[in-house]
């Protein structure tokens, strides 16, 4: 007969012991040593405190609880990678990389990877109970599908003979299509600002992802409006600036995705702790309970046993112990 698991045992993520097997092939867990490099390493290390700090790899902007006996893998890295690759390609075109100016190559990515795949990742975020991740990934999946349709020649939304190229529209504004695109992007700027406000208590890399994306939408919207007003040189510069911020957002999305995928079992290196913990006063307030205490104890053990002289670790430890 299968051995019953102790209800206080960890629902381990990649943890094993020499005792009987448990949920999803993991064994009845013992509390492993806290790995300060990986903010997910202390899951359930304190059975009385299951609230975890903000983590971009899980697309969680604030204190959160992991799902008990979760049957789904973490969908956030998939959504982040889909967003990052599609944003990377479009941003390169907006920056006129290699002289490219026609963005239609992004259509298959926008419809397939950045659109459908990211939308699915958002739906799976609902299944694991992450409201923020579900809202963000599903919405940006919808954005890429809509943008792909906007650029698809067969839809001819902005092309010659389309709804913005009729004589009646041209009599009012010859470049009304640019104004329409500007309004489209302004709406996404407003939505991204709302999500940005939700990341103010999260980690630096998580916050910077939405900050750079927000500025990218703003620059692109202003570029479209400038084009409509006939300020061609300003429109070009604004579009290139939007491409630059979009490129930063793409790499920040890849960074957060890597943080959610990387595990010391199969990766030789992990990113430094300071990348996740600079905003410790907000991310791990003393009222959050065990998480803050665990992090303090882990940093103390790291500095004591390794005699680490890294300035980043020292500054991180100072922030951790002060706040």
C-alpha positions in Angstrom: 0.0 0.0 0.0 1.3 3.5 -0.9 2.7 5.4 2.0 0.5 8.4 2.9 2.3 11.8 2.7 2.6 14.0 5.8 0.3 17.0 5.2 3.1 19.3 6.3 5.5 17.9 3.8 6.8 20.2 1.0 5.1 20.0 -2.4 8.6 20.0 -3.6 9.8 21.5 -6.8 12.9 19.5 -7.9 13.5 18.2 -4.3 14.3 14.6 -3.5 15.2 12.6 -0.4 15.8 8.9 0.3 12.3 8.3 1.6 9.2 7.1 0.0 7.9 8.7 -3.2 5.3 11.4 -3.1 3.4 13.8 -5.4 4.5 13.9 -9.0 7.4 11.5 -8.4 8.9 13.7 -5.7 9.8 12.1 -2.4 8.6 13.1 1.0 10.6 16.3 1.4 13.0 17.6 3.9 13.7 21.3 4.2 16.6 22.0 1.9 19.2 24.7 2.3 18.0 28.1 1.0 19.6 29.0 -2.3 19.9 32.8 -2.3 20.5 32.9 -6.0 17.0 31.6 -6.8 14.0 33.3 -5.2 11.9 30.2 -5.8 14.3 27.9 -3.9 12.6 28.4 -0.5 9.1 27.3 -1.5 7.5 25.7 1.6 10.8 25.8 3.5 8.8 27.2 6.3 5.6 25.3 6.7 4.0 28.2 8.6 4.7 30.7 5.9 3.8 29.9 2.3 3.6 33.5 0.9 6.4 34.0 -1.6 8.1 37.3 -2.7 7.5 38.8 -6.1 9.2 36.9 -8.9 9.3 37.7 -12.6 9.9 34.1 -13.6 6.4 33.3 -12.3 5.0 36.6 -13.5 3.9 37.4 -9.9 4.3 41.1 -9.0 3.6 40.7 -5.3 3.5 38.3 -2.3 1.7 35.2 -3.5 1.0 31.6 -2.6 2.0 28.7 -4.8 -0.7 26.3 -5.9 -0.8 23.1 -3.8 -0.1 20.0 -5.8 0.0 22.0 -9.0 -0.5 19.8 -12.1 0.5 22.5 -14.5 4.1 23.6 -15.3 4.9 27.3 -14.9 3.4 28.9 -18.0 5.0 32.3 -17.5 8.3 31.6 -19.3 6.4 30.4 -22.4 4.3 33.6 -22.5 7.4 35.8 -21.8 9.4 34.1 -24.6 6.6 34.5 -27.1 6.3 38.1 -26.2 10.0 38.7 -26.3 10.7 37.2 -29.7 7.9 38.9 -31.5 8.8 42.3 -29.8 12.4 41.8 -30.8 11.7 41.4 -34.5 9.2 44.3 -34.7 11.5 46.6 -32.6 14.4 45.8 -34.9 12.3 46.9 -37.9 11.2 50.0 -36.0 14.9 50.8 -35.5 15.5 50.3 -39.2 18.0 47.6 -38.6 19.7 46.7 -41.9 17.6 49.3 -43.6 14.3 47.4 -43.1 11.2 49.5 -43.0 8.4 47.1 -44.0 7.1 45.3 -40.9 5.1 42.5 -42.6 7.6 39.8 -41.6 6.3 40.1 -38.1 2.8 39.0 -39.2 3.4 35.2 -38.8 5.1 35.7 -35.5 2.4 38.0 -34.2 -0.4 35.6 -35.2 1.3 32.4 -34.3 3.9 32.8 -31.5 3.3 36.2 -29.9 -0.5 35.8 -30.4 -1.9 32.3 -30.1 0.9 30.8 -27.9 1.0 33.8 -25.6 -2.8 33.8 -25.3 -2.7 30.1 -24.4 0.0 30.9 -21.7 -2.4 33.5 -20.3 -5.2 31.0 -20.1 -2.9 28.5 -18.3 -2.0 31.3 -15.9 -5.7 31.3 -14.9 -5.5 27.6 -14.2 -2.6 28.2 -11.8 -4.4 31.0 -10.1 -2.2 34.0 -11.3 -4.6 36.8 -12.0 -1.9 39.3 -13.0 -0.2 36.8 -15.4 -3.5 35.8 -16.9 -4.4 39.4 -17.6 -1.1 40.5 -18.9 -0.2 37.5 -21.1 -3.7 37.0 -22.5 -4.0 40.8 -23.3 -0.7 41.0 -25.0 -1.5 37.8 -26.9 -4.6 39.6 -28.1 -2.5 42.7 -29.0 -0.2 40.7 -31.2 -3.1 38.9 -33.0 -4.8 42.3 -33.6 -1.5 43.9 -34.8 -0.9 40.9 -37.1 -4.4 41.4 -38.6 -3.6 45.1 -39.0 -0.5 44.3 -41.1 -2.0 41.5 -43.1 -2.3 42.6 -46.7 -5.6 40.7 -47.4 -7.4 42.6 -44.6 -6.1 45.8 -46.2 -7.0 47.9 -43.2 -4.3 50.5 -43.8 -3.4 49.9 -47.5 -4.4 51.6 -50.7 -8.1 51.1 -51.4 -8.8 50.4 -47.7 -11.2 52.2 -45.4 -8.6 54.9 -44.6 -7.8 55.5 -48.3 -11.2 56.5 -49.6 -11.8 59.9 -51.2 -14.2 60.9 -48.4 -11.6 60.1 -45.7 -8.7 61.7 -47.6 -10.8 64.9 -47.9 -10.8 65.1 -44.1 -7.3 63.8 -43.3 -5.0 62.3 -45.9 -3.2 60.3 -43.2 -6.1 59.4 -41.0 -4.8 55.9 -40.8 -1.8 57.1 -38.9 -4.0 58.8 -36.3 -6.0 55.6 -36.0 -2.8 53.6 -35.3 -1.8 56.2 -32.8 -5.1 55.8 -30.9 -4.6 52.0 -31.1 -1.2 52.3 -29.5 -2.3 54.9 -27.0 -4.8 52.5 -25.7 -2.1 49.9 -25.1 0.1 52.5 -23.5 -2.7 53.2 -21.0 -3.2 49.5 -20.3 0.5 48.9 -19.8 0.6 51.8 -17.4 -2.0 50.1 -15.3 0.1 46.9 -15.2 3.2 49.0 -14.5 1.6 50.4 -11.4 1.0 46.8 -10.3 4.7 46.0 -10.4 5.9 48.9 -8.2 6.3 46.4 -5.3 7.9 43.7 -7.4 11.5 43.2 -8.5 13.7 45.5 -10.5 13.8 43.4 -13.7 10.1 42.8 -13.5 9.4 46.5 -13.1 11.8 47.5 -15.9 10.1 45.1 -18.3 6.8 47.0 -18.0 8.5 50.4 -17.8 10.4 50.0 -21.0 7.3 48.5 -22.7 5.2 51.4 -21.5 7.7 53.9 -23.0 7.9 52.0 -26.2 4.1 52.2 -26.7 4.2 55.9 -25.9 7.0 56.6 -28.4 5.3 54.6 -31.1 1.9 56.3 -30.5 3.6 59.7 -30.6 5.4 58.7 -33.8 2.1 57.8 -35.5 0.5 61.1 -34.5 3.6 63.0 -35.7 3.4 61.2 -39.0 -0.3 62.3 -39.3 0.7 65.9 -38.6 3.3 65.8 -41.3 6.4 65.9 -39.0 8.1 63.2 -40.9 11.6 63.6 -39.2 10.1 63.6 -35.7 7.9 60.6 -36.6 11.0 58.7 -37.7 13.0 59.5 -34.6 10.1 58.7 -32.3 9.5 55.3 -34.0 13.2 54.5 -33.7 13.1 55.4 -30.0 10.0 53.2 -29.6 12.0 50.4 -31.3 14.9 50.9 -28.9 12.7 50.7 -25.8 10.9 47.7 -27.3 14.2 46.0 -27.8 15.0 46.5 -24.1 11.6 45.2 -23.2 12.2 42.1 -25.3 15.5 41.3 -23.6 14.0 42.0 -20.2 11.2 39.5 -21.0 13.8 36.9 -22.0 15.6 37.6 -18.7 12.5 37.0 -16.6 11.7 33.9 -18.7 15.2 32.5 -18.0 14.7 33.2 -14.3 11.6 31.1 -14.4 13.2 28.2 -16.4 16.7 28.1 -14.9 17.3 25.5 -12.2 20.6 24.5 -10.6 19.9 20.8 -11.6 20.6 21.6 -15.3 22.1 25.1 -15.4 25.7 25.9 -14.6 25.0 29.4 -13.5 22.1 31.5 -12.1 21.7 35.3 -12.1 22.8 37.2 -9.0 20.4 37.7 -6.2 20.7 41.5 -6.4 18.9 41.4 -9.7 15.8 40.3 -7.9 16.1 42.0 -4.5 17.1 45.6 -4.9 13.6 46.7 -4.0 13.6 44.5 -0.9 11.9 47.2 1.2 8.8 46.8 -1.0 9.3 43.2 -2.1 9.8 41.6 1.4 8.3 44.0 4.0 8.9 42.8 7.6 5.1 42.2 7.9 5.3 39.5 5.3 6.6 37.1 8.0 8.8 34.1 7.3 9.9 35.0 3.8 11.9 38.0 5.0 13.4 36.1 7.9 14.4 33.2 5.7 16.1 35.5 3.2 18.0 37.2 6.0 19.2 33.8 7.4 20.2 32.6 3.9 22.2 35.7 3.2 23.9 35.4 6.6 24.9 31.8 5.9 26.2 32.7 2.5 28.4 35.5 3.7 29.6 33.4 6.7 30.4 30.2 4.8 31.7 31.6 1.5 33.3 34.9 2.8 31.8 36.4 -0.4 33.3 39.8 -1.1 31.0 40.7 -4.0 29.9 44.3 -3.8 26.5 43.3 -5.1 26.1 40.7 -2.4 27.2 43.1 0.3 24.8 45.9 -0.9 22.0 43.3 -1.2 22.7 42.1 2.4 22.8 45.7 3.6 19.4 46.4 2.0 18.0 43.1 3.3 19.1 43.7 6.9 18.1 47.3 7.0 14.6 46.8 5.6 
